Amino acid sequence: MTGFASGERMIGEARIAWRVKSVNHRFLDLSMRLPEGCEALEIEAGKRLKQRFARGHLECVFTVGVDPGATRRMEMDETLLKALLDLERRMTELAARPGVERMPLSLDRLLSWPGMTSERRLAAELLGTAGQEAILELLESVCDDLDRARAEEGRALVEVLRRLIEALQGRIAEVKGAMPGARAVVERKLRERVAEFVGGAREGMDEGLARELAYLLNRMEIAEEVERLGVHLREMESLLAGDQPVGLRLDFLCQELNREGNTLCSKAQDHAVSKLGVEIKVLVEQLREQARNLE
């Protein structure tokens, strides 16, 4: 299921933010992006997400920034500063030689050197205090918003699934209506072929041949497949009427529906029934595509 939610909050001078995006996936797949030093937070956040969601690919991003109105605290890379000062000293020595121009490193140039200064890493500071609980509370709030977005999409998907189930039930009813006539045609054709085989002079057939005919008629019988199709659809309706995650169960039932549809098409000896079998398979594939979007 798809959805997006985000939220932010101030903790002292730090602005924390979560962004969570959900896209369709057969199982639950978490992708977490957090600042360096947040390994413990990542584990706890992952636990909470697994408790909230059963399906979907979730992209979760946590960021920490400094409030633009606050005094920014800077830290300096002392190792880099020492290396630059050593370089400046060597340049001074070189400048003593004839024809070499000295290029002193001013304070301005030192401070603007790439990587020389940076804002302090607030994530580590927050996690060392009571801030972690506030961060997780914000994540729960964002998940509530995502839940609502996914639930809205889920309600629309359920209506689509119900219409497809209704269409399938209509095709199955048509197959049931066509079965007696199709069975009679198959039996008549088999008897004609048997009569040709045993010879027109004989009035009947022996017991062994009769059993073979009954066996062939049974192999062409589609009543069981039709009944199982109906059972699976009723199970789907029951699942959609509940309030628990049903995506994986629906996916399994779609596989069963497809299997029964394949068998029906292979057994059918009547053109009308074969055509209905193909329509059933098309509807089952549409049903499966939509069921994969549901948690």
The 8 nearest C-alpha neighbors of each residue, nearest first, counted from 0:
[[1, 23, 292, 22, 293, 55, 149, 294],
 [0, 2, 22, 21, 23, 149, 3, 20],
 [1, 3, 21, 148, 149, 20, 145, 22],
 [4, 2, 20, 19, 145, 21, 5, 1],
 [5, 3, 145, 19, 141, 144, 18, 20],
 [6, 4, 18, 17, 141, 19, 3, 7],
 [5, 7, 17, 16, 141, 18, 137, 8],
 [6, 8, 16, 15, 17, 14, 9, 5],
 [9, 7, 15, 14, 16, 10, 6, 137],
 [8, 10, 14, 13, 11, 15, 12, 7],
 [11, 9, 13, 12, 14, 8, 15, 130],
 [10, 12, 13, 9, 14, 66, 65, 69],
 [13, 11, 66, 65, 10, 69, 14, 9],
 [12, 14, 65, 10, 11, 64, 9, 66],
 [13, 15, 9, 64, 63, 8, 65, 66],
 [16, 14, 63, 8, 7, 62, 9, 13],
 [15, 17, 7, 62, 6, 61, 8, 63],
 [18, 16, 61, 5, 6, 60, 138, 7],
 [17, 19, 5, 60, 59, 4, 61, 20],
 [20, 18, 59, 4, 58, 3, 5, 60],
 [21, 19, 3, 58, 57, 2, 4, 59],
 [20, 22, 57, 1, 2, 56, 55, 3],
 [23, 21, 1, 56, 0, 55, 24, 57],
 [22, 24, 0, 55, 292, 1, 56, 21],
 [25, 23, 55, 56, 26, 54, 22, 27],
 [24, 26, 291, 54, 55, 23, 27, 247],
 [25, 27, 54, 24, 55, 28, 53, 56],
 [28, 26, 54, 55, 53, 56, 29, 24],
 [27, 29, 56, 57, 55, 26, 30, 24],
 [30, 28, 57, 56, 31, 58, 27, 45],
 [29, 31, 58, 57, 59, 28, 32, 56],
 [32, 30, 59, 60, 58, 29, 33, 41],
 [33, 31, 60, 59, 61, 30, 34, 58],
 [32, 34, 61, 60, 37, 31, 62, 35],
 [35, 33, 37, 36, 62, 122, 32, 61],
 [36, 34, 37, 33, 38, 122, 123, 120],
 [35, 37, 38, 123, 34, 122, 39, 33],
 [38, 36, 40, 39, 35, 34, 41, 33],
 [37, 39, 41, 40, 36, 42, 35, 33],
 [40, 38, 42, 41, 37, 43, 36, 44],
 [41, 39, 37, 43, 38, 42, 44, 131],
 [40, 42, 38, 44, 39, 43, 45, 37],
 [43, 41, 45, 39, 40, 44, 46, 38],
 [42, 44, 46, 40, 45, 41, 39, 47],
 [43, 45, 41, 47, 46, 42, 40, 48],
 [44, 46, 48, 42, 43, 47, 41, 49],
 [47, 45, 43, 49, 44, 48, 42, 50],
 [46, 48, 50, 44, 49, 45, 51, 43],
 [47, 49, 51, 45, 50, 46, 52, 44],
 [50, 48, 46, 51, 47, 52, 45, 53],
 [49, 51, 47, 48, 52, 46, 53, 45],
 [50, 52, 48, 49, 47, 53, 142, 146],
 [53, 51, 49, 54, 50, 48, 27, 55],
 [54, 52, 27, 294, 49, 51, 244, 26],
 [55, 53, 27, 26, 294, 52, 25, 24],
 [56, 54, 24, 27, 23, 22, 26, 0],
 [55, 57, 28, 22, 24, 21, 27, 29],
 [58, 56, 21, 29, 20, 30, 55, 59],
 [59, 57, 30, 20, 19, 31, 29, 21],
 [58, 60, 19, 31, 18, 30, 57, 32],
 [59, 61, 32, 18, 17, 31, 33, 19],
 [62, 60, 17, 33, 16, 32, 18, 59],
 [61, 63, 16, 15, 33, 60, 34, 17],
 [64, 62, 15, 14, 122, 13, 16, 121],
 [63, 65, 14, 13, 15, 66, 62, 121],
 [66, 64, 13, 12, 14, 67, 71, 63],
 [65, 67, 69, 68, 12, 13, 14, 64],
 [68, 66, 69, 65, 70, 71, 64, 12],
 [69, 67, 66, 70, 65, 12, 71, 13],
 [70, 68, 66, 67, 71, 12, 65, 13],
 [69, 71, 72, 68, 67, 66, 12, 65],
 [72, 70, 69, 73, 118, 65, 67, 66],
 [71, 73, 118, 119, 70, 74, 117, 65],
 [72, 74, 118, 117, 119, 71, 116, 75],
 [73, 75, 116, 117, 119, 118, 76, 72],
 [74, 76, 116, 115, 77, 117, 73, 80],
 [75, 77, 115, 79, 78, 116, 80, 74],
 [76, 78, 80, 79, 75, 81, 115, 82],
 [79, 77, 81, 80, 76, 82, 83, 75],
 [78, 80, 82, 77, 76, 81, 83, 115],
 [79, 81, 77, 83, 78, 82, 84, 76],
 [82, 80, 84, 78, 83, 79, 77, 85],
 [83, 81, 79, 85, 80, 84, 86, 78],
 [82, 84, 86, 80, 85, 81, 87, 79],
 [83, 85, 87, 81, 86, 82, 80, 88],
 [86, 84, 88, 82, 83, 87, 81, 89],
 [85, 87, 83, 89, 84, 88, 90, 82],
 [88, 86, 84, 90, 85, 89, 83, 91],
 [87, 89, 91, 85, 90, 86, 84, 92],
 [90, 88, 92, 86, 91, 87, 93, 85],
 [89, 91, 87, 93, 92, 88, 94, 86],
 [92, 90, 94, 88, 89, 93, 87, 101],
 [91, 93, 89, 90, 94, 95, 88, 96],
 [92, 94, 90, 95, 91, 96, 89, 99],
 [95, 93, 101, 91, 99, 96, 92, 100],
 [94, 96, 93, 92, 97, 91, 99, 101],
 [97, 95, 94, 93, 99, 98, 92, 100],
 [96, 98, 99, 95, 94, 100, 93, 101],
 [99, 97, 96, 100, 94, 95, 93, 101],
 [100, 98, 94, 97, 96, 101, 93, 95],
 [101, 99, 94, 98, 102, 93, 97, 95],
 [100, 102, 94, 103, 91, 99, 90, 93],
 [103, 101, 100, 104, 90, 91, 87, 94],
 [102, 104, 105, 101, 87, 91, 90, 88],
 [105, 103, 108, 109, 87, 102, 106, 107],
 [104, 106, 108, 107, 103, 109, 110, 102],
 [107, 105, 109, 108, 110, 104, 111, 103],
 [108, 106, 105, 110, 109, 111, 104, 112],
 [107, 109, 111, 105, 106, 110, 104, 112],
 [108, 110, 106, 112, 107, 111, 105, 104],
 [111, 109, 107, 112, 108, 115, 106, 116],
 [112, 110, 108, 109, 113, 107, 115, 116],
 [111, 113, 109, 115, 110, 108, 114, 116],
 [114, 112, 115, 111, 116, 110, 109, 117],
 [113, 115, 116, 112, 117, 76, 79, 111],
 [114, 116, 76, 112, 113, 75, 110, 79],
 [117, 115, 75, 74, 114, 76, 73, 110],
 [118, 116, 73, 74, 119, 75, 115, 114],
 [119, 117, 73, 72, 74, 120, 71, 116],
 [118, 120, 121, 73, 74, 72, 117, 71],
 [119, 121, 122, 123, 118, 124, 63, 117],
 [120, 122, 124, 123, 119, 125, 63, 13],
 [123, 121, 125, 124, 120, 63, 126, 34],
 [122, 124, 126, 125, 121, 36, 120, 127],
 [123, 125, 121, 127, 122, 126, 128, 120],
 [126, 124, 130, 122, 127, 128, 123, 121],
 [127, 125, 131, 123, 128, 124, 130, 122],
 [126, 128, 124, 125, 123, 129, 130, 131],
 [129, 127, 130, 126, 125, 124, 131, 132],
 [128, 130, 131, 132, 127, 126, 133, 125],
 [129, 131, 125, 133, 128, 132, 126, 134],
 [132, 130, 134, 126, 133, 129, 135, 125],
 [131, 133, 135, 134, 130, 129, 136, 137],
 [132, 134, 136, 130, 131, 135, 137, 129],
 [133, 135, 131, 137, 132, 136, 130, 138],
 [134, 136, 138, 132, 137, 133, 131, 139],
 [137, 135, 133, 139, 138, 134, 132, 140],
 [136, 138, 140, 134, 135, 139, 133, 141],
 [139, 137, 135, 141, 136, 140, 142, 17],
 [140, 138, 142, 136, 137, 141, 143, 135],
 [139, 141, 137, 143, 142, 138, 136, 144],
 [142, 140, 138, 144, 143, 139, 5, 4],
 [141, 143, 145, 139, 144, 140, 146, 138],
 [144, 142, 146, 140, 141, 145, 139, 147],
 [145, 143, 141, 147, 142, 146, 4, 148],
 [146, 144, 142, 148, 4, 147, 143, 3],
 [147, 145, 143, 149, 144, 148, 150, 142],
 [146, 148, 150, 144, 145, 149, 151, 143],
 [149, 147, 145, 151, 146, 150, 2, 144],
 [148, 150, 152, 146, 151, 147, 2, 153],
 [151, 149, 153, 147, 152, 148, 146, 154],
 [152, 150, 148, 154, 153, 149, 147, 155],
 [151, 153, 149, 155, 150, 154, 156, 148],
 [154, 152, 150, 156, 151, 155, 149, 157],
 [155, 153, 157, 151, 156, 152, 150, 158],
 [154, 156, 152, 158, 153, 157, 159, 151],
 [157, 155, 153, 159, 158, 154, 160, 152],
 [158, 156, 160, 154, 159, 155, 161, 153],
 [157, 159, 161, 155, 156, 160, 162, 154],
 [158, 160, 156, 162, 157, 161, 163, 155],
 [161, 159, 157, 163, 158, 162, 164, 156],
 [160, 162, 164, 158, 163, 159, 165, 157],
 [161, 163, 165, 159, 160, 164, 166, 158],
 [162, 164, 166, 160, 165, 161, 167, 286],
 [165, 163, 161, 167, 166, 162, 160, 168],
 [164, 166, 162, 168, 163, 167, 161, 169],
 [165, 167, 163, 169, 164, 168, 162, 170],
 [168, 166, 164, 170, 169, 165, 279, 163],
 [167, 169, 171, 165, 166, 170, 164, 172],
 [168, 170, 166, 172, 167, 171, 165, 173],
 [171, 169, 173, 167, 172, 168, 174, 275],
 [170, 172, 174, 168, 173, 169, 167, 175],
 [171, 173, 175, 169, 170, 174, 168, 176],
 [174, 172, 170, 176, 171, 175, 177, 169],
 [173, 175, 171, 177, 176, 172, 272, 178],
 [176, 174, 172, 178, 173, 177, 171, 225],
 [175, 177, 173, 174, 178, 172, 179, 180],
 [178, 176, 174, 175, 180, 179, 181, 173],
 [177, 179, 181, 175, 180, 176, 182, 174],
 [180, 178, 182, 181, 177, 183, 176, 175],
 [179, 181, 183, 182, 178, 177, 184, 176],
 [180, 182, 178, 184, 183, 179, 269, 177],
 [181, 183, 179, 185, 180, 184, 178, 186],
 [184, 182, 186, 180, 181, 185, 187, 179],
 [183, 185, 187, 181, 182, 186, 188, 180],
 [186, 184, 182, 188, 187, 183, 189, 181],
 [187, 185, 189, 183, 188, 184, 182, 190],
 [186, 188, 184, 190, 189, 185, 183, 191],
 [189, 187, 191, 185, 190, 186, 184, 192],
 [188, 190, 192, 186, 191, 187, 193, 185],
 [191, 189, 193, 187, 192, 188, 194, 186],
 [190, 192, 194, 188, 189, 193, 187, 195],
 [191, 193, 195, 189, 190, 194, 188, 196],
 [192, 194, 196, 190, 195, 191, 189, 197],
 [195, 193, 191, 197, 196, 192, 198, 190],
 [196, 194, 192, 198, 193, 197, 191, 199],
 [195, 197, 193, 194, 198, 192, 199, 191],
 [198, 196, 194, 195, 193, 199, 201, 204],
 [199, 197, 195, 200, 196, 194, 201, 193],
 [198, 200, 201, 194, 195, 197, 202, 196],
 [199, 201, 198, 202, 197, 194, 203, 195],
 [202, 200, 199, 203, 198, 197, 204, 194],
 [203, 201, 200, 204, 199, 194, 198, 197],
 [202, 204, 201, 205, 194, 197, 200, 209],
 [205, 203, 208, 209, 206, 202, 201, 197],
 [204, 206, 208, 207, 209, 203, 210, 197],
 [205, 207, 209, 208, 210, 204, 211, 203],
 [208, 206, 210, 209, 205, 211, 204, 212],
 [207, 209, 211, 210, 206, 205, 204, 212],
 [208, 210, 206, 212, 211, 207, 213, 205],
 [209, 211, 213, 207, 212, 208, 214, 206],
 [212, 210, 214, 208, 209, 213, 215, 207],
 [211, 213, 209, 215, 214, 210, 216, 208],
 [212, 214, 210, 216, 211, 215, 217, 209],
 [215, 213, 211, 217, 212, 216, 210, 218],
 [216, 214, 218, 212, 217, 213, 211, 219],
 [215, 217, 213, 219, 218, 214, 212, 220],
 [218, 216, 220, 214, 219, 215, 213, 221],
 [219, 217, 215, 216, 220, 214, 266, 221],
 [220, 218, 266, 216, 217, 221, 215, 267],
 [219, 221, 217, 218, 222, 216, 266, 182],
 [222, 220, 224, 223, 263, 225, 219, 266],
 [221, 223, 225, 224, 220, 226, 175, 178],
 [224, 222, 226, 225, 221, 227, 220, 228],
 [225, 223, 227, 221, 226, 259, 222, 228],
 [224, 226, 228, 222, 223, 227, 221, 229],
 [225, 227, 223, 229, 224, 228, 222, 230],
 [228, 226, 230, 224, 229, 225, 223, 231],
 [229, 227, 225, 231, 226, 230, 256, 224],
 [228, 230, 232, 226, 227, 231, 233, 225],
 [229, 231, 227, 233, 228, 232, 234, 226],
 [232, 230, 234, 228, 233, 229, 227, 235],
 [233, 231, 235, 229, 234, 230, 228, 236],
 [234, 232, 236, 230, 235, 231, 229, 237],
 [233, 235, 231, 237, 232, 236, 230, 238],
 [236, 234, 232, 238, 233, 237, 239, 231],
 [235, 237, 233, 239, 234, 238, 240, 232],
 [236, 238, 234, 240, 235, 239, 233, 241],
 [239, 237, 235, 240, 241, 236, 234, 245],
 [238, 240, 236, 241, 237, 235, 157, 245],
 [239, 241, 237, 238, 236, 242, 235, 157],
 [242, 240, 238, 239, 243, 237, 245, 244],
 [241, 243, 244, 240, 239, 238, 245, 237],
 [242, 244, 241, 245, 238, 294, 239, 240],
 [245, 243, 294, 246, 242, 53, 247, 293],
 [244, 246, 248, 247, 249, 294, 243, 238],
 [247, 245, 294, 293, 249, 248, 290, 244],
 [246, 248, 250, 249, 245, 251, 25, 294],
 [249, 247, 251, 245, 250, 246, 252, 238],
 [250, 248, 252, 246, 251, 247, 245, 253],
 [249, 251, 247, 253, 248, 252, 246, 287],
 [250, 252, 248, 254, 249, 253, 247, 255],
 [253, 251, 255, 249, 254, 250, 256, 248],
 [254, 252, 256, 250, 255, 251, 287, 257],
 [253, 255, 257, 251, 252, 256, 258, 250],
 [256, 254, 252, 258, 253, 257, 259, 251],
 [257, 255, 253, 259, 258, 254, 228, 260],
 [256, 258, 260, 254, 255, 259, 253, 261],
 [257, 259, 255, 261, 260, 256, 254, 262],
 [260, 258, 262, 256, 261, 257, 224, 263],
 [259, 261, 257, 263, 258, 262, 280, 256],
 [262, 260, 258, 264, 259, 263, 257, 265],
 [263, 261, 265, 259, 264, 260, 266, 258],
 [262, 264, 260, 266, 261, 265, 267, 221],
 [263, 265, 261, 276, 267, 262, 273, 266],
 [264, 266, 262, 263, 267, 261, 268, 273],
 [267, 265, 219, 263, 264, 262, 268, 221],
 [266, 268, 264, 269, 273, 265, 263, 272],
 [269, 267, 266, 270, 185, 273, 181, 219],
 [268, 270, 272, 267, 271, 181, 273, 185],
 [271, 269, 273, 272, 274, 268, 267, 275],
 [272, 270, 274, 273, 269, 275, 177, 174],
 [271, 273, 275, 269, 274, 270, 174, 276],
 [274, 272, 276, 270, 275, 271, 264, 267],
 [273, 275, 271, 277, 276, 272, 270, 278],
 [274, 276, 278, 272, 277, 273, 279, 271],
 [277, 275, 273, 279, 264, 274, 278, 272],
 [276, 278, 280, 274, 279, 275, 281, 273],
 [279, 277, 275, 281, 276, 280, 282, 274],
 [278, 280, 276, 282, 277, 281, 283, 275],
 [279, 281, 283, 277, 278, 282, 260, 257],
 [282, 280, 278, 284, 283, 279, 277, 285],
 [283, 281, 285, 279, 284, 280, 286, 278],
 [282, 284, 286, 280, 285, 281, 287, 279],
 [283, 285, 287, 281, 286, 282, 280, 288],
 [286, 284, 282, 288, 283, 287, 281, 289],
 [285, 287, 283, 284, 289, 288, 290, 282],
 [286, 288, 290, 284, 289, 285, 253, 283],
 [289, 287, 285, 291, 286, 290, 284, 292],
 [288, 290, 286, 291, 287, 292, 285, 160],
 [291, 289, 287, 292, 293, 288, 246, 286],
 [292, 290, 289, 288, 293, 287, 246, 25],
 [293, 291, 0, 290, 289, 23, 294, 288],
 [292, 294, 246, 290, 291, 0, 153, 156],
 [293, 246, 244, 54, 245, 0, 53, 292]]
